[in-house]
Amino acid sequence: MSSTPTGRTGAEYLVGVAVRAHGLRGELVVEVHTDAPDERFVPGASLIAQRPGGPAGTLTVESARPHSGRLLVRFVEAPDRAAADALRGTRLLIPADAIAPPEDDEEFHVHQLEGLRAELEDGTVVGSVREVVHGPGGDMLVVARPERSDALVPFVLAIVPTVDLAAGRLVLTPPEGLLD
């Protein structure tokens, strides 16, 4: 999976969120929302920056390094801590056309899964995929269910044997109690 849709018109995808400033030299802690941070956060990469309540701008990656499960990223446009701190909460996006389709038919980008109808083998609709959460034990589908709380479904072949992008659905074979 590569990135999370932004909720816009589908033209851009979320690859990270600036969480907070780190240190005095303008580094930002970035929560990663892509399986390809080594491609998205390379020096010279240009990202669309959507600040809360503000217009979109552009940030250019100066450097990036791993740190406690996140990235520490320095942007050319944020040379010091004050400038980095002003970017807190900024959503980091890329254009949709920057994402190549997966080479393997068994792989999917997050934006391809979100919005799919989730149904059981007998065709009973459970809900729709609201989000994909990357956890230490693997990916989880957050299935929004009408008039019920969201269900967390492990995105593994045994439970999600079919993903049919053309039909806009995926099939669930949940173990007993998973959807209760």
N, C-alpha and C positions, 0 to 999 in steps of 0.2 A: 504494500500500500504506500502511496506516495504523499498525499496531502489531503487536507480537509477543505470542503467547499466553504466559501465565505458567507453564503447567504445572499450574495449579490446576484447579478444576472447570469452567473455561471462563467464569466469571463476571467475570473481570478480565483486562485486557491491559496488558502492559508498554509504557510510553512513554518511559522513560529510566532511567538508572542514575547515581546520584551517585558520581563518581569520586574527587574530593578537594576539599578546601577551597581557595579562591583568595583571596588578600589577607587583610586584617584585619577586613573588615566583614561577614563571614558569607556571602559568595558561595560557591557550589559549582560546580565543573566538572561538567556533566551530559552523559553520552553519550546522544544522542538515538536513540530506537527508534521514531519515528513520522514519517510524511511531513507531519504537520500540527503542527509545534512551535508555530507562531503561534496555534493554537487550544488546544493542551494546556497551554502555559506562559504564559498571559496573567495579568496581575495579578488576584488574587482567585480564580483557579482552585484547586480543592481536589483533591489527589492522595492516593491511598492510598500510604502509605509502609511497605514491608516491609523491616525491618532484618534482616540475617543473624542467625539464631538468636533473633530476638525477635518479639514480637507486632506486628501491623499497627497503624499509627496513621494520622494525617492530617497533611498538610503543605499550607499555603496559599501560593501563589506571590505574592511581593511584587513582584518584577521579574525580567526575563530579557533577556539580550542575547547576540548571537552572539559567539563567540570561537574562532578557529582550528578551525573545523569542528564545534565543540561549542557548548553554551550555558553561559553563566554565569548561574546562577539564585540568587536570594535568596528564602528562605522566611521568613514571619512568625515561625515557631517557632524559627528559628536566627539570632538577632540579632548573633552575633559569630563569630570564627574557631573558637573551641573548640566551640561548638554545631554549627557547620557540619562541623567535622572529625569529630564524633561520628556524622554521617550518612553517612560514607564507606561505599560498598558498598550503600547503600539502594536498593532497587528501587522505582521510581515507577510506579504503576499507575492505571488508570481502569476504571470499571465497563464491562462489555461493552455495555450499553444506551446508553452515551454515544457509541458509534461508529455513525454513519449508514451505511447501505449505499451503495456507490459508485453514482453516477448513470449512468456509462458501463458497458455490458456488457463492455467490454474491459479494465476496471480491476478489481483485486482487492485486498482487505486481506490483509496478511501472514497473519493468523490463519486466513483462508480457505484459503490454500495449504498451510500446514503440516499434515502428516498425509495429504495426498493421495497416492494410489498413482501412481508414475511408471512408465509403460509405453511401449514402442515401438509404432509404427504397426501391427505384426502382432499386438499384444496381449501380447507378452513383457514380464513384469513386471521392471523394473530395480531398484525399491526404493520408498522413500517419501520425501516431502519432509520433512526434519527441521527445516530452518530456511531463512530467506531472509536473505541478507547484502547490505547496501547498500554498494556500493563506488563508487569514483570513476568507473569505466567503466560502471556500471549495476548492476542487481540480479542476484544469483546465487542459484540454488536449490542448497541442500546436500541431495543425495540420499543417504540412508542405504541401503546395499546389504548384504544378508545375506552374511556371510563375506568381505566385501571392504571396502576403505576407502571412505569417503564420496566421492562425485563432485560436483564443482562444475560446474553447468550454467548458462550465461548465460540469463537469463529474457528472451528475445527471441522474436518471432513466428517467425522462421526455424527456431528449435530447439524451441520449445514452441508449436506451432500450435494446440493444443487444450487448454483448461482446462474440464473438465466437473465443476462443483461438485456437481451433483445425483448424479452417478455416483461421486463421490469419487476422480477420477483426472485426470491430465493426460498428454498424449501428447508424447513426445520424438522428434525427428528429428535426432539428433546427427550432426555431421560425423565422418568417420572418425577414430578415435583419441581422441575426447573421453571415452569411457567406459572406455578401456583402463587 
